[in-house]
Each structure stands twice: as C-alpha cells, then as structure tokens.
Amino acid sequence: MDLKWLLVRRIALVALACFLAGSALVLYAPAHDIKRQNAALAGLAARQLDLQLSRIDRATDIPKRFPDWGVVSTYALQPGQCVEFRGADVALHRASCAGLDAERSDAPQWFFAAYRALVAERLTVTKAVSYRGTYQGTVVAAYDPVATAGQAWATIAPLLGLSAALIAALCIVTYLIVDRALLPTRDILSGLNRLARGDLACRLPAFRLAELNRISEVFNALSDQLRKATSERTELARRLVDTQEQERRHIARELHDEIAQKLAALNALAACVRKSAEADAPALADEVRDLEKMASTLMVSLRRTLTYLRPQEIDDLGLIQSLTALVDEHNRSAGGRTSYSIETAGEMGELRAETSAHV
C-alpha cells in the first residue's frame, strides 16, 4: 500500500474515533439531565405515596384510595415522560404519561435503534415504596425512547455535517502535506532502482529531514563499498585470467621447446632407420614405419594441444589476423552452407597479450 494513503487512512480513523468520543460526550449531558429528571419525579411520587400511607395509618385517609394517583398525575411531566406505580397487587397499578407526537422525532431508524439499545434503558429510575417494613410497590419514572432519541439526534445532528467536512478537509490537507514531505523518497526509490540495475556511480543528495538524510548517507556509503568491491573483484578476475594465460603460455613453451623438439628428432631418426631397414633388414621396415607414423601422429596431437593452450598466431600475427584465419577455416569447413565474416572497431592492437589470448 502507498505510504501516503496508509497515513491518511490512519489519520482518518483517529479523527473518526475522536468524533465518536466527542459525540459520546455531547450526548452525555442530555442523558444525564434526563436521568436526573426521572430521579426527581420518581422520588417525588414515592414521597407522595409514603405520605398517603402515613395518613391511612393515622386514619385520616381510607385504604381503598391508595394509591391516590390523582395527586401524582398533576405533576408537570416533560413530553414523552412517564411515571408508573407497580403495586404489590396488580389491581393497584397506575401510570401517567405526557403526550408525544412521534412523527416530530426525525431521528433516523439506525440512530434510534442504537440509542435505545445503548442509552435509553439506562435512563429509567425506580424507587421502592414501603411503609413500616411492608413493601407496597415500586415507582418507575422513564422517558419514551422516541422522545429521548429525538432529543439526542437534535443535539448531535448539526455536528455530523461539520465533522464530516472537517475530517474530509483534514484528510486532504494531510495527504498534501505528507505527499510534499515524502517527495525525497522518490529520489531514494530511483536511486535504489539504479543501484539494482548495476549503476554503482549513483549517489543521493542531502535531505533536510534527519531520517531521510541518514538514509542518503548510508546509501552513498553502500554504493562506494559496492563500487570498490566490484572494482576489486574485476581486478582479481583479470589477474586470474592473466595468470592462467601466463601459465598456459609457459606450459605451451615447455611442450614446444622440449617435447616437440624431441618428437621431431624421434621422427627424423625413425625415418633414417626406416631407410636403412628397407636396404639392410626389410623384415624390420614395417615396424620402423609404424614407429615413424606414431611419432608423426604424436607431433600432430602435440601441435593441436599447443594451439589449444596458446595459439602461436597470437604472438606471430596478432589478434585480428588470427581471428580472420579462424573465420576462413570455418568457411572452408562449412563448404558453402554457411558464410562467416568478421568486423572490428577500435584499436585492437592496443589490447594486452593476455587479453588477446583469452579472446
């Protein structure tokens, strides 16, 4: 993945996480206020029912009027707020709710479902009602999820467009800044590609960023070391080839000066013996003739070996004439089926003797 896009993606994720955290903080205040209202309503209703139980105990009120929900229902409820008494006896259940126009809540369905699952259920407040240790029921104060979700959406909706625009602007600005900051990396990649192709003379310029400048220093030092190592290896290879050619020349000279001369003398001696045998001992003539032929064959083989080790034409005629003779020999061997030619450029005569022999 491109480094610029990787950085932009991560910054966008961080910005999104910050937006979600900010949204949670923005939603916390309304949710806390709603829960406080429910707690106040539940506490007020529970105290009113406790007072009624106290009056019943003092015979200033009749038990069948419990719970006196008419007093509780007169409390000012916020739109969508409900208060309920869940008595120990189902017949004592009472509830009151403030009206709410559900269509006025323009919160999208996904937000409503998420808010209801994560927040709405936690805003409900319950208060137990008991008198003289006897449980009488529970007061429950809650908000309709539609009302709370609508209120929360009205709080956070204006932030969505602004946050999206800010995140988009942040990504664009970040991309431009990172792209400008990473311009030197193009030179680094180009230098690496040239180095991979064998251009050991490639050097990187100095960069303003300390990290990139350190890469440049290491790259240049590595190029110098590779150039020196390659130069030393080339020189070593040249010296090895020169040593090999000098050794081949020495062996060829030894074979030519020693073995070849002795074989020539042996061949001449065998010819003299053959002539004498043909006159004085015809029975030995065939054996002497075989000896003479063997000496001639050995001389041909030795001459071929000497040519392989060190072509004499190199020293006598030079490289161009030797190659021309080689081409002529191939043309003769081809018998017209193929045609070979040779072209040269430059001062071939300036080549070293070892180089010419190696060619």
Buried (B, 14 or more C-beta within 10 A) or exposed (E): EEEBEEBBEEBBEEBEEEBEEEBEEEBEEBBEEBBEBBBEBBBBBBEBBBEBBEBBEEEEBEEEEBBBBEEBBEBEBBBBBBBBBBBEEEEBEBEBBBEBEEEEBEBEEEBBEBBBEEBBEEBBBBBEBBBEEEEBBBBBBBBBBBBBBBBBBEBBEEBEEEBEEEBEEBBEEBBEEBBEBBEBBEBBEEBEEBBEEEEBEBEBEEBEEEEBBEBBEEBBEEBEEEBEEEEEEEEEEBEEBBEEBBEBBEBBEEBBEEBBEEBBEBBEBBBEBBEEBEEEEEEBBEEBBEBBEBBBEBBEEBBEBBEEBBBEBBEEBBBEEBBBEBBEEEBEEEEEEEEEEEEEEEEBEEBEBBBBBBE
